[in-house]
Amino acid sequence: MKQGRISIVGAGPGDPELITVKAMRCIQNADVILYDRLVNEELLGYGRDEALRIYCGKAPGQHSMPQEQTEKLMIRYAAAGNHVVRLKGGDPLVFGRGGEEALTAAAAGIPYEIVPGLTSAIGAAASSGIPLTHRGIAASFAFVTGSRCNEDGAPVRWDALAHSVDTLVIYMGVSRLSEIREQLLHHGKDPMTPAALIENGTTSRERTVTGTLGNIDKLAAAMKIVNPALIIIGESVKVREQLLSLERAARSQIG
Ligand code: SAH
């Protein structure tokens, strides 16, 4: 029997062209593709016709395949000699539970690899013109979860994050935006700190809203920003506004 194996693969942030060559090769080679909600479905078209494609994701608030069942399927298909590709949005190790899946594969004695992907924070920051670091403005950034699913673990240190990191990028935070804003203000972050929301980053449906920490929750509500979206808080959000105004000025000179 052919030796089965597992590839835990990042599909990139949304734009299907932002997948890596290595991840694409995994898709082309797979016998079974277990994919999540945030994976651009166009990518599944690159799999072999006979490859099994199994959806393991969930829409927010809806019934989903539990993580244990996904891992069981992954092990069962690989133990039967298949190349299983566990395809996940962004990077598999950034809020993606890829570490847990690697532990499960290792415990089952099945060969596995982890193929990195462009995480949505990097992708969305680039496509909206917000540098995560910028000379003289931002020398550090942090990727933070805004989700309740973190509550059974150590709580997020908003007190430390409010002061020790220049650019904060918050995943899974839109539904808790008011709470996150309150936490940062409570710990003394300036309400005039620039802030942005990026919805569906890197896709043709991308929307970006900018404001300040003080008003970002009202802007989000007014613009009806929904998941998947990221919150970026920090002075370098201003660079997007500079880029837009320079582009406008250049266009009006040409025009
Ligand atoms: N492993 C993924 C993150 C999974 S957590 C990665 O590396 O990107 C899911 C969260 O990612 C969403 O709630 C949202 O905050 C963010 N996200 C994923 N894709 C996104 C996109 N195209 N635009 C904006 N945010 C996105």
Boltz pocket constraint, residues with backbone or C-beta under 6 A from the ligand:
constraints:
  - pocket:
      binder: B
      contacts: [[A, 13], [A, 14], [A, 38], [A, 88], [A, 89], [A, 90], [A, 91], [A, 92], [A, 93], [A, 94], [A, 95], [A, 96], [A, 118], [A, 119], [A, 120], [A, 121], [A, 124], [A, 170], [A, 171], [A, 172], [A, 173], [A, 198], [A, 199], [A, 200], [A, 201], [A, 202], [A, 203], [A, 227], [A, 228], [A, 229], [A, 230]]
      max_distance: 6.0
